[in-house]
Amino acid sequence: MSTKLERMIQKKQLEIQELEQKVRDERTYLRALEDAMRAIPKSGHGVPESDETESSLKAGSQLATVRDLILAAGKPLHVDELLRQMNREVNKQTRTSLAGSLGGYARKSRVFKHEGPNIFGLMEMETAKNEEEAKEEKPSQDGSTVAKRYKIV
């Protein structure tokens, strides 16, 4: 009878070891899922934040005003011109502050695009410009489009 009990004890110990290993495996899997969740942007849904426009800028903020000014101008503007249009003093401090804010967004390819020294445009204007150029592709003298001539299409 004692051998039968010993076998039952060994069997239960083996079951417990297997269950403990399964718990360790499941905890590892859970940590991997949590790490993956942290890697997803908070705006979530797995969508990269590169398509941000005015919704990412607080209404009435300085950067929202800059975005509106550039949109109204229809072209990239120099920081000095932006400051003038916002009725702000144009000096080294205000220029550096605005250029730094715009540059931060531009480096992340969010909302603003760096077009030259202290010149900023909008990412959305670049997209619209590219779409217009694609629509306005004109035939060359021989009747083919540039794209067809260079076998781009």
C-alpha positions in Angstrom: 0.0 0.0 0.0 2.8 2.4 0.7 4.2 2.0 -2.8 0.8 2.9 -4.2 0.7 6.0 -2.0 4.2 6.9 -3.1 3.3 6.7 -6.7 0.2 8.9 -6.1 2.4 11.5 -4.4 4.9 11.4 -7.2 2.1 11.7 -9.8 0.6 14.7 -7.9 4.1 16.4 -7.6 4.6 16.0 -11.3 1.1 17.5 -12.0 1.9 20.4 -9.8 5.3 21.0 -11.6 3.6 20.9 -14.9 0.9 23.3 -13.8 3.6 25.7 -12.3 5.4 25.6 -15.6 2.2 26.4 -17.4 1.6 29.4 -15.0 5.2 30.6 -15.7 4.6 30.3 -19.5 1.3 32.2 -19.2 2.8 35.0 -17.2 5.6 35.3 -19.8 2.9 35.6 -22.5 1.0 38.1 -20.5 4.1 40.3 -20.1 4.7 40.1 -23.8 1.1 41.3 -24.5 1.6 44.2 -22.0 4.8 45.2 -23.7 3.1 45.2 -27.1 0.3 47.3 -25.6 2.8 49.9 -24.4 4.3 50.0 -27.9 1.0 51.1 -29.5 0.5 55.0 -29.5 -1.9 56.2 -26.9 -4.2 57.8 -29.6 -4.5 54.1 -30.2 -6.2 51.8 -32.6 -2.7 51.1 -34.0 -2.8 54.1 -36.2 0.4 56.1 -36.6 0.1 59.7 -35.6 1.6 61.1 -38.8 -1.8 62.2 -40.2 -2.3 64.7 -37.5 -3.6 68.1 -38.4 -5.4 70.9 -36.6 -7.0 68.3 -34.3 -3.6 67.8 -32.6 -3.3 71.5 -32.0 -5.3 73.2 -29.3 -7.7 75.7 -30.7 -6.5 79.2 -30.1 -3.0 78.1 -29.3 0.0 79.8 -31.0 0.7 76.8 -33.2 -2.9 76.6 -34.3 -2.7 80.2 -35.2 0.5 79.6 -37.2 -1.2 76.7 -39.0 -4.1 78.9 -40.0 -1.7 81.7 -41.2 0.2 79.2 -43.4 -3.0 77.8 -44.8 -4.3 81.3 -45.6 -1.1 82.2 -47.3 -1.1 79.0 -49.3 2.7 78.7 -49.0 5.4 78.1 -46.4 6.2 81.2 -44.3 9.3 82.5 -42.5 9.1 82.7 -38.7 9.6 86.5 -38.8 6.5 86.9 -41.1 4.5 84.6 -38.9 5.4 86.7 -35.8 4.5 89.9 -37.6 1.1 88.5 -38.6 0.4 87.4 -35.1 1.3 90.9 -33.9 4.2 89.6 -31.8 7.5 91.4 -31.3 10.1 90.0 -33.7 13.3 89.5 -31.7 15.7 86.7 -31.1 13.8 85.2 -28.2 10.4 85.1 -29.9 11.9 83.9 -33.2 13.8 81.1 -31.4 10.8 80.1 -29.3 8.5 79.8 -32.3 11.1 78.1 -34.6 11.8 75.6 -31.8 8.1 74.7 -31.4 7.6 74.4 -35.1 10.8 72.5 -35.5 9.8 69.9 -32.9 6.6 69.1 -34.9 8.5 69.1 -38.2 11.2 66.7 -36.9 8.4 64.2 -36.0 6.7 64.9 -39.4 3.6 66.1 -37.5 1.5 69.0 -38.8 4.5 71.3 -39.9 7.2 70.7 -42.4 10.6 72.5 -42.4 11.1 74.1 -45.8 14.2 76.1 -45.2 16.0 78.2 -42.6 13.2 79.4 -40.3 10.7 78.6 -43.0 7.8 76.3 -42.2 5.0 74.8 -44.3 2.3 72.3 -43.6 2.4 68.5 -44.1 -1.2 68.6 -45.4 -0.3 71.2 -48.0 2.5 69.0 -49.3 0.0 66.1 -49.7 -2.5 68.3 -51.5 0.3 69.7 -53.7 1.4 66.2 -54.7 -2.2 65.2 -55.5 -2.7 68.3 -57.7 0.6 67.7 -59.6 -0.5 64.1 -60.3 -3.9 65.4 -61.7 -2.3 68.1 -63.7 0.3 66.0 -65.5 0.4 67.5 -69.0 1.2 65.6 -72.3 4.5 66.4 -73.8 4.9 67.6 -77.5 4.8 64.1 -78.8 1.5 63.5 -77.1 2.7 61.1 -74.3 2.8 62.1 -70.7 6.1 62.5 -69.0 5.3 59.5 -66.8 4.7 57.3 -69.8 7.8 58.6 -71.6 9.9 57.6 -68.7 7.9 54.4 -68.1 6.9 55.5 -64.6 3.3 54.4 -65.0 
